[in-house]
Amino acid sequence: MRRSAFRVPSSALEVLPASLATADRIHTQITSDDRAERAERGTRNAELGETVRRLADERDAVILAHNYQVPEIQDIADFVGDSLGLAIQARKTDAPVIVMCGVYFMAETAKIVNPERTVLSPDPTAGCSLADSITLRDLRRWKSEHPEAVVVSYVNTTAEIKAESDYCVTSGNAEAVVRSIPADQEILFLPDQFLGSWLKERTGRENMHIWLGECHVHAGIRPEEVRARQEAYADADLLIHPECGCASACVWANGRGVMNPRTYVLSTEGMVKHASTSAADTFVVATETGILHRLHKEIQGKRFVAADENAVCGYMKQITLEKVRDTLRDLAPTVEVPSPIADRARIAIDRMLAVHA
Ligand code: SF4
């Protein structure tokens, strides 16, 4: 909204009660400060962005950014995508340096699929609550309880967990991978319980055991919030990431005709594709809010509304332009994955990429 809409002429201020007049002055001051700060930040980001691009050219580096990165990172990246897209780009690039703007397991995956390259992580402390919800010890114990089971791991896992897995999957190909495994084969699916429940419902797979892990951001998006937003935008398509706490409930309700039929459970890449081809012009989006920048940028003339504005991943937001600049300048910190782990993890990742192809 334009600032002028909030301004009250000075003559009107005189007739307002003192408390309201003061509140209006404060509001005008805040919006004015906000605008100045935004302009300053815009200039700073533009300068930093130019520095980053210049350093990337000097280093012959490719910058890969996840859909949940802040807008200024997405804007300077060579490629913006989901975990699967980033892994594909990391594998096929011939650039000697890869800068991974995402959380740490994504940088590990890039190193595993392209061990000859230098992989840089602008902030190696950017973790992931979902990846951290299962440890190597947990997985080994679980496997010992189901010695014949095939282990299917979502890509949001550490290199160590991938190395103990038979398949790695993303939300974009998990269903195809599960369907490709013989029906009588027991499956251990980890670590996301919501994606696992969604897969179980979709495939009717009774012999699939699900680890009770979750992402704190997606788990925080509740069915009642999504339903309220959908009621407010009655003509909108509802796009839900399968990691969301609401996904399983929505799929269940959808299958029974309870939910709005314009509900789509999609990976973030699937959301972009769906929104560009759908006849709808408004979309309620249930995933981390960073995806809204890409949707607005790539699909002009349509409206995208967050199902929950608080669905923000602090880990993803740890990556800043300053950190990207520093990592390119210093060529550090580099990402290293010990060969015995990388070699075994690569088998699971290659299977994921093969099913995608
Ligand atoms: S949004 Fe969730 S799954 Fe994605 S990086 Fe953040 S914590 Fe991990």
Boltz pocket constraint, residues with backbone or C-beta under 6 A from the ligand:
constraints:
  - pocket:
      binder: B
      contacts: [[A, 68], [A, 103], [A, 127], [A, 128], [A, 129], [A, 130], [A, 131], [A, 156], [A, 215], [A, 216], [A, 217], [A, 218], [A, 288], [A, 313], [A, 314], [A, 315], [A, 316]]
      max_distance: 6.0
